C-alpha cells in the first residue's frame, strides 16, 4: 500500500511542468493501471487478515459500514470535484493538481491506517513453493471443497443475471424518453440505494448469515428484469418512474452483495488454505468482468427484452442454487 497508494501525487509535478499533453495522458494511464494492479495484490492478503481478525458475526457489519461510509465519501468527493473544476480563478493544470494531490494524500492515509492493524496468530506451514507448482495445484482445491464449488457456481450464474444492472437507467432513458432531470434523479436514487445496501447487507449477514445475502441478491436479480418487463406492458397506464425508481434502489442495494460471497468463502474455508480460494475466485470469475459488454451487444442487436429474459432465466437458476447452499456453523 505504501508503494502504490501515493502514486497519484506524481501527477502533480507532471501536470504543472509537463509541456507535452501526451506525456500527461500516458503518465495518468500508467498510474491508473498500477493503482488497479496494486488492488489485485492487496485484496487477497487483506481478506486473509480480515478473515482471521474479525469475528464471524461482525464481518458483515464491518463490510456494510465500509460500503456505507465509502458511498458517503464518494458523494463528498463528487462535491469537491465539482467546486474545484468550476473555480474560474484556477487553471486546468492547477485544478487537476489539487484533485490528484488530495486523492494521493487520502490514499496514503489508508496505508498509514493499515499500520495500526494487529494481525492475529496465524497457522502457516511456511513451506516454500514454486510459482508454477502453486498454480498447478489450484484445480485440486476445487475438488476438496464442495461447498465452495457450489457457491462459485451460484456466483458465476448470478453474474450472468446481474449483467443488466448497468443498463437500468439506459433502458428507462431509451424506452420512455426520460428528461435529463429524470435521468440525473435516477442516478442519485441508485447511489442512495448503494448506501442503503451497506446497512441492509450488513444486518442480513449479522442476523441471518451470509447464505441469505447470496439468496436475497439473486431474488433481486430476478426482480429487476421482471419489473422492467412489467413496465413495458403497463407504461401507458402507470408512469414508468413508478417501476424505475424501485429498480434503481434495488440495483444500488445489489451492488454491495459481493460481501456475501466474500464472507461465505471465509465461513467455509480453513485459515491456511483461505488465500488459495480467494485467488481461485479471482481467476475463475475474471471473465464475468466482460458480461456488461455482452449485455450491451445483446441490447444493441435485439433490444432489452431478450436481455431481461436471459437475466430472469439465469436468476432463477441462481436462486435454486442459493437455496441449496449449506449454512456454515458460526462462532458468536
Helices and strands as residue ranges (DSSP letters): G 5-9, H 10-17, H 21-53, G 56-58, H 59-85, H 92-114, H 131-144, H 146-161, G 162-167, H 168-176, H 180-207, H 210-234, H 241-254, H 258-268, H 274-285, G 286-290, H 291-302, H 304-323
